[in-house]
Amino acid sequence: MTDAIQIALDSFKVAGFTAVDVPVLLPMEDFVRISGEEFRRRIFVTSSNAGHDWCLRPEFTIPVVRTMLAAEPVGGRFCYSGRVFRNGRPGEADEVWQVGGEILGDHDPVATDAAALAHAVAITAACGASRQRIIIGDVALFSALLAALDIPPAWRARLTTLFGEPEKIADTLARLEQRRFGFPSFAAHAEIIEALSAFPAEKVGQLFADILSIAGVKTVGGRTTGEIAERVLEQAMLAASDGVPAETIAAIAEFMSMQDEKGGDLSIADGVLRLEALSSRIGDRPPFRAAVDRFKARVAAIAALGVDLTTLHYAAGFGRRLGYYDGFVFDIHDATRVEVGQVSGGGRYDGLVRHFKAAETVKAVGFAVWPERFRRAS
């Protein structure tokens, strides 16, 4: 592990990144506010004598961005190294090492996304993963598709919130297709429902839980408040709207079903062809057409930096549930040891910097490396 840490840090230093540090004990508010109440289950929490909630550092991106934008509002290139603490994956400790870098500032997103991926590929190869399998996705493609389609704003927000959870999106589309228009009594509350639908279900669920607590009612049935909120919001929006056109449902379903004949991720070439076909099918509507063009430009930029495109695979439903990734995302796997999961991963999170009052020109992309997932040097 020590070798991988040093290799990664040396690579960031050569690329002009400034090493920064953030505390191990951090205010919990940032993580829950940005990543949602569901993230609370994954972190280790404590309280101060003053009643404030704190947590052991569950990841670096949020605290690094928060700290460095306060010191350098125009941004910069920053790297970090240290332990993160969260409820681990099966077979992995709750305390693991992470090395990574963040690129903040006024930059060309397509070129910088490609450079970030190429840098991650170089680091993981140097750490011993010479044969790689790279999964890429783009949250912005899904957002652009919803913007291009004839879909009410409340449903657009609802489906965007679910991105990264393909099964929930499929279940939601199935119920929309069956035209179960919810409980009629909800229709009178359309404005409130639409406002609530803009927030993650976990936050709405916590509101419901607090209201029930004040009323002295206990939830039962084994569902979390977030799950209850999801169903209530869905039924409420069905009742308050005129429904979603069948062709719109079909287009979203087509996007989510972009897989090969075996149900696996597509080659990058096939992914581009399928995205082009969908864009054509919906009339090359500007939001989605532009997003597809950006995706193609990014692939070309990645190839120009020497990354072997045969190692890239497109996953239409690939997103992260951290609550802040809103564009290009990627995971790199050691093709000889796929069972260990990603050895590196990252993506674009322009929206996160707005939480910390960054200027509109400031954009952000980054990635992390997991040193303990590489083979130990012999």
Salt bridges, closest charged atoms under 4 A:
ASP30 OD1 - ARG33 NH2 2.97
ASP30 OD2 - ARG66 NE 2.79
GLU37 OE1 - ARG40 NE 2.86
GLU38 OE1 - ARG321 NH2 3.95
GLU92 OE2 - ARG89 NH2 3.47
GLU92 OE1 - ARG373 NH2 2.97
GLU95 OE2 - ARG83 NE 3.28
ASP106 OD1 - LYS363 NZ 3.55
ASP113 OD2 - ARG298 NE 3.08
ASP113 OD1 - ARG348 NE 2.79
ASP138 OD2 - ARG298 NH1 3.34
GLU165 OE2 - LYS168 NZ 3.51
GLU165 OE1 - ARG321 NH2 3.01
ASP171 OD2 - ARG175 NH1 2.30
GLU202 OE2 - ARG321 NH2 3.60
GLU230 OE2 - LYS168 NZ 3.04
GLU234 OE2 - ARG175 NE 2.24
GLU254 OE2 - ARG281 NH2 2.26
ASP265 OD2 - ARG133 NH1 3.80
GLU276 OE1 - ARG289 NH1 2.89
GLU276 OE2 - LYS296 NZ 2.48
ASP284 OD1 - ARG289 NH1 3.20
ASP293 OD1 - ARG289 NH2 2.83
ASP331 OD1 - ARG320 NH2 2.74
ASP350 OD1 - ARG348 NH1 2.74
GLU360 OE1 - ARG354 NE 3.69
GLU372 OE2 - ARG83 NH1 3.76
